[in-house]
Amino acid sequence: MDSDRQSIDVTRHERVTVVSFRNELDLEDTAEATLALSRALTDPETVGTLLDLAGLTFADSTLLNVILRAQAEHQEASRPYVLAGPYQSGIARLLEVTGVTSVLEMTDSLDEGVRRVHARRKSDRTAASE
């Protein structure tokens, strides 16, 4: 992979940590992707994590494992974790063929993903108080 190309970005949008994966990510990027998602999980300034995959053109099974592990860690921490597209055809196919679309919360846009994180946060807090 071309190291001059920034492929993982972390920003904040409406109190949501947005981790963006772009271009091609594979085994070489596993540690950086894991670190970005771990930091998002523990960011005290935000209420949840949005994984933006709109700019991701290639991912292999190691990155898929990172995404699934982050989902489990967020679930364990009762912290919303949502994926956002639109998804490139190769990424959509990877997610569909592996069957993970049934376990990951997915949206078609960044704005919809941010709304879903906030809605999940609100419903999790309501359920916890009952």
DSSP file with accessible surface (Angstrom, degrees, kcal/mol):
  #  RESIDUE AA STRUCTURE BP1 BP2  ACC     N-H-->O    O-->H-N    N-H-->O    O-->H-N    TCO  KAPPA ALPHA  PHI   PSI    X-CA   Y-CA   Z-CA
    1    1 A M              0   0   69      0, 0.0     2,-0.6     0, 0.0    24,-0.0   0.000 360.0 360.0 360.0 145.7    0.0    0.0    0.0
    2    2 A D    >   -     0   0   83      1,-0.2     3,-1.4     2,-0.1     0, 0.0  -0.571 360.0-158.9 -74.1 111.9    1.2    3.5   -0.7
    3    3 A S  T 3  S+     0   0  113     -2,-0.6    -1,-0.2     1,-0.3     4,-0.1   0.648  85.8  68.7 -72.3 -12.7    2.1    5.0    2.7
    4    4 A D  T 3  S+     0   0  145      2,-0.1     2,-0.6     1,-0.0    -1,-0.3   0.633  84.5  85.0 -76.7 -12.1    1.8    8.5    1.4
    5    5 A R  S <  S-     0   0   85     -3,-1.4     2,-0.7     2,-0.0    -1,-0.0  -0.803  78.0-138.6 -97.0 117.7   -2.0    8.0    1.1
    6    6 A Q        +     0   0  106     -2,-0.6     3,-0.1     1,-0.2    -2,-0.1  -0.663  31.2 166.6 -77.0 115.1   -4.0    8.7    4.3
    7    7 A S        +     0   0    5     -2,-0.7    15,-2.9     1,-0.2     2,-0.4   0.526  58.0  53.6-109.9 -10.6   -6.5    5.9    4.4
    8    8 A I  E     +A   21   0A   6     13,-0.2     2,-0.4     2,-0.0    13,-0.2  -0.994  61.9 174.0-130.5 126.2   -7.8    6.1    8.0
    9    9 A D  E     -A   20   0A  66     11,-2.1    11,-3.1    -2,-0.4     2,-0.5  -0.975  15.8-158.0-130.1 144.7   -9.2    9.3    9.4
   10   10 A V  E     +A   19   0A  72     -2,-0.4     2,-0.2     9,-0.2     9,-0.2  -0.992  26.6 150.3-126.4 124.2  -10.8   10.1   12.8
   11   11 A T  E     -A   18   0A  71      7,-2.6     7,-2.9    -2,-0.5     2,-0.4  -0.783  38.2-116.2-135.8 180.0  -13.0   13.1   13.2
   12   12 A R  E     +A   17   0A 148     -2,-0.2     2,-0.3     5,-0.2     5,-0.2  -0.976  24.6 178.6-125.1 142.3  -16.0   14.2   15.3
   13   13 A H  E >  S-A   16   0A  61      3,-2.5     3,-1.0    -2,-0.4    -2,-0.0  -0.934  72.9 -21.6-145.5 115.4  -19.5   15.1   13.9
   14   14 A E  T 3  S-     0   0  121     -2,-0.3     3,-0.1     1,-0.3    -1,-0.0   0.912 127.4 -49.0  49.9  51.0  -22.4   16.1   16.2
   15   15 A R  T 3  S+     0   0  147      1,-0.2    32,-3.0    31,-0.1    33,-0.5   0.711 116.0 116.7  63.3  24.3  -20.8   14.3   19.2
   16   16 A V  E <   -A   13   0A   0     -3,-1.0    -3,-2.5    30,-0.2     2,-0.5  -0.976  66.9-128.3-120.0 133.2  -20.2   11.1   17.2
   17   17 A T  E     -Ab  12  49A   1     31,-2.5    33,-3.0    -2,-0.4     2,-0.6  -0.721  25.5-158.2 -77.7 123.6  -16.7    9.8   16.6
   18   18 A V  E     -Ab  11  50A   3     -7,-2.9    -7,-2.6    -2,-0.5     2,-0.6  -0.930   8.4-169.8-109.1 115.3  -16.4    9.2   12.8
   19   19 A V  E     -Ab  10  51A   0     31,-2.7    33,-2.9    -2,-0.6     2,-0.5  -0.932  11.0-160.8-102.6 119.0  -13.7    6.7   11.7
   20   20 A S  E     -Ab   9  52A  14    -11,-3.1   -11,-2.1    -2,-0.6     2,-0.5  -0.910   8.3-164.7-107.9 125.3  -13.3    6.9    7.9
   21   21 A F  E     +A    8   0A   0     31,-2.4    34,-0.5    -2,-0.5     2,-0.3  -0.940  20.4 177.0-103.9 127.1  -11.7    4.0    6.0
   22   22 A R        -     0   0   69    -15,-2.9    34,-0.3    -2,-0.5     2,-0.1  -0.882  40.3  -3.3-130.4 162.2  -10.7    5.1    2.5
   23   23 A N  E    S-e   56   0B  48     32,-2.6    34,-3.3    -2,-0.3    35,-1.6  -0.355 112.9 -16.8  63.5-132.2   -9.0    3.6   -0.5
   24   24 A E  E     -e   58   0B  92     33,-0.2     2,-0.4    32,-0.2    35,-0.2  -0.921  61.2-177.4-113.3 126.9   -7.6    0.1    0.0
   25   25 A L  E     +e   59   0B   0     33,-2.7    35,-0.7    -2,-0.5     2,-0.2  -0.980  16.3 144.9-123.2 137.0   -7.1   -1.4    3.4
   26   26 A D    >   -     0   0   38     -2,-0.4     3,-2.2    33,-0.2     4,-0.4  -0.669  64.6 -45.9-146.5-158.0   -5.6   -4.9    4.1
   27   27 A L  G >  S+     0   0  116      1,-0.3     3,-1.4    -2,-0.2     4,-0.4   0.842 127.7  59.5 -51.9 -39.5   -3.4   -6.8    6.5
   28   28 A E  G 3  S+     0   0  143      1,-0.3    -1,-0.3     2,-0.1     4,-0.3   0.741 107.0  47.7 -63.3 -22.2   -0.8   -4.0    6.6
   29   29 A D  G <> S+     0   0   16     -3,-2.2     4,-2.6     1,-0.2    -1,-0.3   0.414  81.6  99.6-100.3   1.7   -3.5   -1.6    7.9
   30   30 A T  H <> S+     0   0   29     -3,-1.4     4,-2.7    -4,-0.4     5,-0.2   0.903  82.2  47.8 -58.6 -47.6   -4.9   -3.8   10.6
   31   31 A A  H  > S+     0   0   80     -4,-0.4     4,-2.5     2,-0.2    -1,-0.2   0.929 114.3  46.1 -63.2 -44.4   -3.0   -2.2   13.5
   32   32 A E  H  > S+     0   0   90     -4,-0.3     4,-2.3     2,-0.2    -1,-0.2   0.911 114.3  48.2 -65.6 -40.9   -3.9    1.3   12.5
   33   33 A A  H  X S+     0   0    0     -4,-2.6     4,-2.2     2,-0.2     5,-0.2   0.926 112.3  49.1 -65.2 -43.0   -7.6    0.4   11.9
   34   34 A T  H  X S+     0   0   39     -4,-2.7     4,-2.4    -5,-0.2    -2,-0.2   0.924 111.4  49.5 -62.2 -44.2   -7.8   -1.4   15.3
   35   35 A L  H  X S+     0   0   84     -4,-2.5     4,-2.6    -5,-0.2     5,-0.2   0.922 109.7  51.0 -62.5 -44.1   -6.2    1.6   17.1
   36   36 A A  H  X S+     0   0    8     -4,-2.3     4,-1.9     1,-0.2    -1,-0.2   0.929 113.5  44.5 -61.3 -43.4   -8.6    4.1   15.4
   37   37 A L  H  X S+     0   0    3     -4,-2.2     4,-2.0     2,-0.2    -1,-0.2   0.866 112.1  52.5 -72.3 -32.4  -11.7    2.0   16.4
   38   38 A S  H  X S+     0   0   40     -4,-2.4     4,-1.4    -5,-0.2    -2,-0.2   0.914 109.8  48.6 -67.6 -41.5  -10.4    1.5   20.0
   39   39 A R  H  < S+     0   0  163     -4,-2.6     4,-0.4     1,-0.2    -2,-0.2   0.892 109.9  52.4 -64.9 -37.7   -9.8    5.2   20.5
   40   40 A A  H >< S+     0   0    1     -4,-1.9     3,-1.1    -5,-0.2    -2,-0.2   0.914 105.3  55.9 -63.2 -40.3  -13.3    5.8   19.2
   41   41 A L  H 3< S+     0   0   31     -4,-2.0    -1,-0.2     1,-0.2    -2,-0.2   0.859 114.8  37.8 -59.6 -35.9  -14.7    3.4   21.6
   42   42 A T  T 3< S+     0   0  103     -4,-1.4    -1,-0.2    -3,-0.1    -2,-0.2   0.293  79.3 128.0-104.3  11.1  -13.2    5.2   24.6
   43   43 A D    X   -     0   0   19     -3,-1.1     3,-1.4    -4,-0.4   -26,-0.1  -0.549  40.8-165.5 -72.1 109.4  -13.7    8.8   23.4
   44   44 A P  T 3  S+     0   0  109      0, 0.0    -1,-0.2     0, 0.0    -4,-0.0   0.651  82.0  64.8 -73.2 -11.3  -15.4   10.5   26.4
   45   45 A E  T 3  S+     0   0  121     -3,-0.0     2,-0.3     2,-0.0    -2,-0.1   0.494 100.7  56.7 -87.5  -5.3  -16.4   13.5   24.3
   46   46 A T    <   -     0   0    7     -3,-1.4   -30,-0.2    -6,-0.1   -31,-0.1  -0.828  68.2-140.6-127.8 167.1  -18.7   11.5   22.0
   47   47 A V  S    S-     0   0    7    -32,-3.0     2,-0.3    -2,-0.3   -31,-0.2   0.457  77.2 -17.6-105.7  -5.1  -21.7    9.2   22.4
   48   48 A G        -     0   0    0    -33,-0.5   -31,-2.5    31,-0.1     2,-0.4  -0.982  66.5 -91.9 179.5-179.2  -20.9    6.6   19.8
   49   49 A T  E     -bc  17  81A   0     31,-2.6    33,-2.3    -2,-0.3     2,-0.5  -0.954  19.6-166.7-122.7 134.7  -18.9    5.5   16.8
   50   50 A L  E     -bc  18  82A   0    -33,-3.0   -31,-2.7    -2,-0.4     2,-0.8  -0.983  10.9-154.4-116.6 121.2  -19.7    5.8   13.1
   51   51 A L  E     -bc  19  83A   0     31,-3.1    33,-2.7    -2,-0.5     2,-0.7  -0.869  12.0-154.7 -97.3 107.8  -17.5    3.8   10.7
   52   52 A D  E     +bc  20  84A  30    -33,-2.9   -31,-2.4    -2,-0.8     3,-0.2  -0.757  24.5 166.0 -88.4 112.5  -17.6    5.6    7.4
   53   53 A L    >   +     0   0    1     31,-3.0     3,-1.6    -2,-0.7    35,-0.5   0.269  42.3 109.7-108.2   9.8  -16.9    3.1    4.6
   54   54 A A  T 3  S+     0   0   26     30,-0.4    -1,-0.1    31,-0.3    31,-0.1   0.839  85.2  40.4 -58.2 -34.2  -18.1    5.3    1.7
   55   55 A G  T 3  S+     0   0   28    -34,-0.5   -32,-2.6    -3,-0.2     2,-0.5   0.389  87.3 112.9 -97.5   6.2  -14.5    5.8    0.4
   56   56 A L  E <   +e   23   0B   1     -3,-1.6    32,-0.6   -34,-0.3    35,-0.3  -0.668  34.0 172.2 -83.3 122.7  -13.3    2.3    1.0
   57   57 A T  E     +     0   0B  67    -34,-3.3     2,-0.3    -2,-0.5   -33,-0.2   0.650  65.6  20.1-104.2 -21.4  -12.6    0.5   -2.4
   58   58 A F  E     +e   24   0B  94    -35,-1.6   -33,-2.7    32,-0.1     2,-0.3  -0.978  57.9 164.5-150.4 138.3  -11.0   -2.7   -1.1
   59   59 A A  E     -e   25   0B  12     -2,-0.3   -33,-0.2   -35,-0.2     2,-0.2  -0.984  17.9-151.6-147.2 145.9  -10.9   -4.6    2.2
   60   60 A D     >  -     0   0   41    -35,-0.7     4,-2.0    -2,-0.3     3,-0.5  -0.474  41.7 -85.0-108.4-175.3   -9.8   -8.2    2.9
   61   61 A S  H  > S+     0   0   89      1,-0.2     4,-2.2     2,-0.2     5,-0.1   0.794 123.4  60.8 -64.8 -26.9  -10.9  -10.6    5.6
   62   62 A T  H  > S+     0   0   41      2,-0.2     4,-1.7     1,-0.2    -1,-0.2   0.915 107.1  44.9 -68.0 -38.9   -8.5   -9.2    8.2
   63   63 A L  H  > S+     0   0    0     -3,-0.5     4,-2.4     2,-0.2    -2,-0.2   0.903 110.1  54.9 -70.1 -37.6  -10.1   -5.8    8.0
   64   64 A L  H  X S+     0   0   14     -4,-2.0     4,-2.5     1,-0.2    -2,-0.2   0.917 106.7  52.0 -59.5 -39.8  -13.5   -7.4    8.2
   65   65 A N  H  X S+     0   0   83     -4,-2.2     4,-2.7     1,-0.2    -1,-0.2   0.903 107.7  51.6 -62.6 -40.7  -12.4   -9.1   11.4
   66   66 A V  H  X S+     0   0    3     -4,-1.7     4,-2.4     2,-0.2    -2,-0.2   0.926 110.2  49.3 -60.8 -44.3  -11.3   -5.7   12.8
   67   67 A I  H  X S+     0   0    5     -4,-2.4     4,-1.9     1,-0.2    -2,-0.2   0.922 113.8  45.3 -62.4 -44.0  -14.7   -4.3   12.0
   68   68 A L  H  X S+     0   0   49     -4,-2.5     4,-2.2     2,-0.2    -2,-0.2   0.889 111.5  51.5 -69.6 -38.6  -16.5   -7.2   13.7
   69   69 A R  H  X S+     0   0   97     -4,-2.7     4,-2.5     1,-0.2    -1,-0.2   0.920 109.8  50.4 -64.0 -41.2  -14.2   -7.2   16.7
   70   70 A A  H  X S+     0   0    3     -4,-2.4     4,-2.7    -5,-0.2     5,-0.2   0.900 107.9  53.9 -63.3 -38.4  -14.9   -3.5   17.1
   71   71 A Q  H  X S+     0   0   41     -4,-1.9     4,-2.5     1,-0.2    -1,-0.2   0.936 109.9  46.8 -61.3 -44.8  -18.7   -4.2   16.9
   72   72 A A  H  X S+     0   0   48     -4,-2.2     4,-2.6     1,-0.2    -2,-0.2   0.911 112.6  49.6 -64.3 -40.8  -18.4   -6.7   19.7
   73   73 A E  H  X S+     0   0   71     -4,-2.5     4,-1.7     2,-0.2    -1,-0.2   0.898 111.9  48.0 -66.4 -40.1  -16.3   -4.4   21.9
   74   74 A H  H  <>S+     0   0    1     -4,-2.7     5,-2.8     2,-0.2     4,-0.3   0.914 111.5  50.5 -65.5 -41.8  -18.8   -1.5   21.4
   75   75 A Q  H ><5S+     0   0  129     -4,-2.5     3,-1.5    -5,-0.2    -2,-0.2   0.929 109.4  50.6 -62.2 -43.6  -21.7   -3.9   22.2
   76   76 A E  H 3<5S+     0   0  176     -4,-2.6    -1,-0.2     1,-0.3    -2,-0.2   0.860 113.0  46.4 -61.9 -34.8  -20.0   -5.0   25.4
   77   77 A A  T 3<5S-     0   0   59     -4,-1.7    -1,-0.3    -5,-0.2    -2,-0.2   0.391 111.8-121.7 -87.7   3.4  -19.4   -1.4   26.3
   78   78 A S  T < 5 +     0   0   82     -3,-1.5    -3,-0.2    -4,-0.3    -2,-0.1   0.903  66.5 140.4  53.9  44.8  -23.1   -0.5   25.5
   79   79 A R      < -     0   0   25     -5,-2.8    -1,-0.2    -6,-0.1   -31,-0.1  -0.970  57.6-110.5-119.5 126.9  -21.8    2.1   23.0
   80   80 A P        -     0   0    0      0, 0.0   -31,-2.6     0, 0.0     2,-0.4  -0.247  33.6-175.8 -57.1 141.2  -23.5    2.6   19.6
   81   81 A Y  E     +c   49   0A   7    -33,-0.2    24,-0.4   -31,-0.0     2,-0.4  -0.959   7.6 171.5-143.4 115.4  -21.5    1.5   16.6
   82   82 A V  E     -c   50   0A   0    -33,-2.3   -31,-3.1    -2,-0.4     2,-0.3  -0.976  23.5-140.4-131.2 142.6  -22.9    2.1   13.1
   83   83 A L  E     -cd  51 106A   0     22,-3.1    24,-2.1    -2,-0.4     2,-0.4  -0.788  19.2-159.8 -99.5 146.5  -21.5    1.6    9.6
   84   84 A A  E     +cd  52 107A   0    -33,-2.7   -31,-3.0    -2,-0.3   -30,-0.4  -0.977  20.9 131.2-130.2 143.1  -22.2    4.2    6.9
   85   85 A G        -     0   0    2     22,-1.2   -31,-0.3    -2,-0.4    25,-0.2  -0.185  64.9-146.5-111.7-152.0  -22.0    4.0    3.1
   86   86 A P        -     0   0   89      0, 0.0     2,-0.4     0, 0.0    22,-0.1   0.317  63.7-142.0 -68.5 148.5  -22.8    4.3    0.3
   87   87 A Y        -     0   0   41     -2,-0.2   -33,-0.1   -32,-0.1    -2,-0.1  -0.722   7.5-120.1 -95.0 132.6  -20.7    1.2   -0.1
   88   88 A Q     >  -     0   0   87    -32,-0.6     4,-2.9   -35,-0.5     3,-0.4  -0.320  36.4-106.0 -61.3 153.5  -18.5    0.5   -3.1
   89   89 A S  H  > S+     0   0  107      1,-0.2     4,-2.4     2,-0.2     5,-0.2   0.876 119.1  49.9 -56.6 -40.4  -19.6   -2.6   -5.0
   90   90 A G  H  > S+     0   0   43      2,-0.2     4,-2.1     1,-0.2    -1,-0.2   0.883 113.4  46.1 -67.2 -36.2  -16.7   -4.7   -3.7
   91   91 A I  H  > S+     0   0    4     -3,-0.4     4,-2.5   -35,-0.3     5,-0.2   0.926 112.0  50.6 -72.1 -44.4  -17.2   -3.7   -0.1
   92   92 A A  H  X S+     0   0   23     -4,-2.9     4,-2.5     1,-0.2    -2,-0.2   0.923 111.7  49.2 -58.8 -41.9  -21.0   -4.3   -0.4
   93   93 A R  H  X S+     0   0  170     -4,-2.4     4,-3.2    -5,-0.3     5,-0.3   0.926 109.2  51.5 -65.5 -43.3  -20.3   -7.8   -1.8
   94   94 A L  H  X S+     0   0   40     -4,-2.1     4,-1.7     1,-0.2     6,-0.3   0.934 113.1  45.6 -57.8 -45.5  -17.8   -8.6    0.9
   95   95 A L  H  <>S+     0   0    2     -4,-2.5     5,-1.1     1,-0.2     6,-0.9   0.899 117.6  43.4 -66.5 -40.1  -20.3   -7.7    3.6
   96   96 A E  H ><5S+     0   0  126     -4,-2.5     3,-1.1    -5,-0.2    -2,-0.2   0.940 112.8  49.5 -72.0 -48.2  -23.2   -9.6    1.9
   97   97 A V  H 3<5S+     0   0   96     -4,-3.2    -2,-0.2     1,-0.3    -1,-0.2   0.866 112.0  49.0 -62.7 -35.0  -21.3  -12.8    1.0
   98   98 A T  T 3<5S-     0   0   67     -4,-1.7    -1,-0.3    -5,-0.3    -2,-0.2   0.562 108.1-126.8 -82.7  -8.6  -19.9  -13.1    4.5
   99   99 A G  T X 5S+     0   0   36     -3,-1.1     3,-1.1    -4,-0.4     4,-0.2   0.582  70.5 128.1  78.4  11.8  -23.3  -12.6    6.0
  100  100 A V  G >>< +     0   0   11     -5,-1.1     4,-2.0    -6,-0.3     3,-1.6   0.647  50.0  83.6 -79.4  -9.4  -22.3   -9.8    8.4
  101  101 A T  G 34 S+     0   0   63     -6,-0.9    -1,-0.2     1,-0.3     5,-0.2   0.774  87.1  58.1 -63.8 -20.5  -25.1   -7.5    7.2
  102  102 A S  G <4 S+     0   0  102     -3,-1.1    -1,-0.3     1,-0.2    -2,-0.2   0.665 114.2  35.2 -82.8 -14.8  -27.3   -9.3    9.7
  103  103 A V  T <4 S+     0   0   80     -3,-1.6     2,-0.4    -4,-0.2    -2,-0.2   0.608 106.3  73.5-111.9 -15.9  -25.1   -8.4   12.7
  104  104 A L  S  < S-     0   0   10     -4,-2.0     2,-0.7   -22,-0.0   -22,-0.1  -0.799  78.3-127.6-100.8 141.2  -23.8   -5.0   11.7
  105  105 A E        -     0   0   49    -24,-0.4   -22,-3.1    -2,-0.4     2,-0.4  -0.795  39.1-174.9 -86.4 117.7  -26.0   -1.9   11.9
  106  106 A M  E     -d   83   0A  48     -2,-0.7     2,-0.3   -24,-0.2   -22,-0.2  -0.918  15.1-178.6-123.8 141.9  -25.6   -0.3    8.5
  107  107 A T  E     -d   84   0A   1    -24,-2.1   -22,-1.2    -2,-0.4     3,-0.0  -0.849  31.2-126.0-129.3 169.8  -26.8    2.9    6.9
  108  108 A D  S    S+     0   0  111     -2,-0.3     2,-0.3   -24,-0.2   -24,-0.1   0.474  85.6  27.0 -96.8  -4.9  -26.5    4.5    3.4
  109  109 A S  S  > S-     0   0   41    -26,-0.2     4,-2.4     1,-0.1     5,-0.1  -0.991  74.0-114.1-153.0 162.1  -25.0    7.8    4.4
  110  110 A L  H  > S+     0   0   52     -2,-0.3     4,-2.6     2,-0.2     5,-0.2   0.927 116.4  49.8 -62.2 -46.5  -23.0    9.7    7.0
  111  111 A D  H  > S+     0   0   89      1,-0.2     4,-2.3     2,-0.2    -1,-0.2   0.914 112.0  47.3 -62.2 -43.5  -25.9   11.8    8.1
  112  112 A E  H  > S+     0   0   57      1,-0.2     4,-2.4     2,-0.2    -1,-0.2   0.905 111.7  52.5 -63.8 -38.3  -28.2    8.8    8.4
  113  113 A G  H  X S+     0   0    0     -4,-2.4     4,-2.4     2,-0.2    -2,-0.2   0.916 108.2  49.4 -63.9 -42.6  -25.5    7.0   10.4
  114  114 A V  H  X S+     0   0    2     -4,-2.6     4,-2.2     1,-0.2    -1,-0.2   0.931 111.6  49.4 -62.6 -44.3  -25.0    9.9   12.8
  115  115 A R  H  X S+     0   0  156     -4,-2.3     4,-2.6     1,-0.2    -2,-0.2   0.910 110.6  50.8 -60.4 -40.7  -28.8   10.0   13.4
  116  116 A R  H  X S+     0   0   77     -4,-2.4     4,-2.8     2,-0.2     5,-0.2   0.894 107.2  52.9 -66.6 -39.4  -28.8    6.3   14.0
  117  117 A V  H  X S+     0   0    0     -4,-2.4     4,-2.5     2,-0.2    -1,-0.2   0.951 112.3  45.3 -59.0 -47.8  -26.0    6.5   16.6
  118  118 A H  H  X S+     0   0   62     -4,-2.2     4,-2.4     1,-0.2    -2,-0.2   0.906 113.5  49.4 -64.0 -40.5  -27.9    9.2   18.5
  119  119 A A  H  X S+     0   0   56     -4,-2.6     4,-2.6     2,-0.2    -1,-0.2   0.913 111.9  48.4 -64.8 -41.5  -31.2    7.1   18.2
  120  120 A R  H  X S+     0   0   63     -4,-2.8     4,-2.7     2,-0.2     5,-0.2   0.912 110.8  51.4 -64.7 -40.3  -29.4    4.0   19.5
  121  121 A R  H  X S+     0   0   77     -4,-2.5     4,-2.2    -5,-0.2    -2,-0.2   0.935 111.7  47.1 -62.0 -44.4  -27.8    6.0   22.3
  122  122 A K  H  X S+     0   0  148     -4,-2.4     4,-2.2     1,-0.2    -2,-0.2   0.928 114.2  45.8 -64.9 -44.5  -31.2    7.3   23.3
  123  123 A S  H  X S+     0   0   61     -4,-2.6     4,-2.5     1,-0.2    -2,-0.2   0.879 111.5  52.8 -69.7 -34.1  -32.9    3.9   23.2
  124  124 A D  H  X S+     0   0   50     -4,-2.7     4,-2.0    -5,-0.2    -1,-0.2   0.909 111.0  47.1 -65.3 -41.2  -30.0    2.2   25.1
  125  125 A R  H  X S+     0   0  151     -4,-2.2     4,-1.4    -5,-0.2    -2,-0.2   0.895 112.2  49.9 -68.1 -37.6  -30.3    4.8   27.9
  126  126 A T  H  X S+     0   0   66     -4,-2.2     4,-0.8     1,-0.2     3,-0.3   0.931 111.8  48.0 -65.5 -43.9  -34.1    4.4   28.0
  127  127 A A  H >< S+     0   0   62     -4,-2.5     3,-0.6     1,-0.2    -1,-0.2   0.880 109.5  53.5 -64.6 -36.6  -33.8    0.6   28.2
  128  128 A A  H 3< S+     0   0   86     -4,-2.0    -1,-0.2     1,-0.2    -2,-0.2   0.815 107.4  51.4 -69.0 -29.5  -31.2    0.9   31.0
  129  129 A S  H 3<        0   0   97     -4,-1.4    -1,-0.2    -3,-0.3    -2,-0.2   0.612 360.0 360.0 -84.4 -11.3  -33.4    3.1   33.1
  130  130 A E    <<        0   0  184     -4,-0.8    -3,-0.0    -3,-0.6    -4,-0.0  -0.399 360.0 360.0 -83.9 360.0  -36.4    0.7   32.9
